[in-house]
């Protein structure tokens, strides 16, 4: 249960400086309050990306032909989408999926990097920065990155969320193709097993 004052910012600092006109400025930086609208969007970005990675996990499970409980012990320890794509490619080659499907997998892997980087920004510290002085500017929501503070809007976060959803849809389409090919390959195999590993 949240404490009574959960809406108050928990972290931040205050800077005093003069601008080029010699006016005194106070910059107040504070963490996002519990009811800040960006909090929900940041959480949705993280959640949607886990759906993307989960679909990749399910493709791995299908390729490895393992019970879900066993497969979870493997994919539960993979960090990020890229290692998942590598495992899909390796298993796909082993079981004999088409070169075309492997190329589609590689293409999706290559195209996801930019969105993955945007998604990774949910781990940055987020602040509201307010300057008071000669001109009381409206507060900005910012992220702290290695190169400094950057203003970010709800629209930008929503755009990242929209891009992630597109990748979720593409991953589902890829999963359908894998399942179709695996069904045909196993159906046509005399033993029902695929590849030299007998999966």
Buried (B, 14 or more C-beta within 10 A) or exposed (E): EEEEEEEEBEEEEEEEEEEEEEEEBEBBBBBBEBEBEBEEBBEBBBEBBEBBBEBBBBBBBBBBBBEEEEBEEBBEEBEEBBEBBBBBBEBBEBBEBEEEBBEBBBEBBEEBEEBBEBBEBBEBBBBBBBBEBEEEEEEBBBBBEEEEBBEBEEEBBEEBBEBBBEBBEBBEEBBEBBBEBBEEBBEEBEEEBBBEEEB
